[in-house]
Amino acid sequence: MARLKVGVMISGRGSNLQALIDAAADPAYPAEIALVISNRPEAPGLDHAARAGIARRVIAAPDRAAFAAEANAALRQSGAQLVALAGFMRILDDAFVAAWRDRLVNIHPSLLPAFPGLYPQRQALAAGVKVSGCTVHFVRPAVDSGPIIAQAAVPVSPDDDEERLAGRILAAEHRLYPLAVRLFAEGRLAIVGNTVHIAGVGAPEAALLNPSEVLASAGG
Ligand code: GRF
């Protein structure tokens, strides 16, 4: 069966792009990356794409509408059927979001709707939450909003700083994004209002408790 063609948009490191490249290296994975677009020519993620032999395009148009028009044309030309934002740090114009409605997804390192926008891990630490995580969602015009496809929960440790928490969440992101793209590619997702229904996959039973129920003996 033909694999779903995915366009990935990045601005920097590209570790989520690499996770998608790794997933797609398995011929049984139902999606492949047709094009990587970066708005920054120096984005290290472009090297990941180059190593994997994936078509790359740098679009640095300063104007938001011009950027969107170029990106849209490049994606159409590549045959992309889904666009995945992976650390893409530019605000997309509403016309682009509308053109790709329900075929445009993003990953964000918090359990949305908590902590949208910049520095979500810092926001989570400041709020004192015991569990954070990451979210893959369909994109709507408001930043980090839109129907949620999948989430991964990650415990916050008492000695976390922003970097340690970000690293733990990132490891979960690398599992979650390929899963979410797979669910899309398999045609399992149905958007009903603001909710995504997923066919043929159940929720896991376990709850993540933080702190753990395994307590050290008191006064020891
Ligand atoms: C990730 O934490 C992603 O959730 C956020 O930006 C970061 C990008 O990291 N949107 P990378 O470029 O994929 O390594």
Boltz pocket constraint, residues with backbone or C-beta under 6 A from the ligand:
constraints:
  - pocket:
      binder: B
      contacts: [[A, 10], [A, 12], [A, 13], [A, 14], [A, 15], [A, 16], [A, 17], [A, 45], [A, 86], [A, 87], [A, 88], [A, 107], [A, 108], [A, 109], [A, 134], [A, 170], [A, 173]]
      max_distance: 6.0
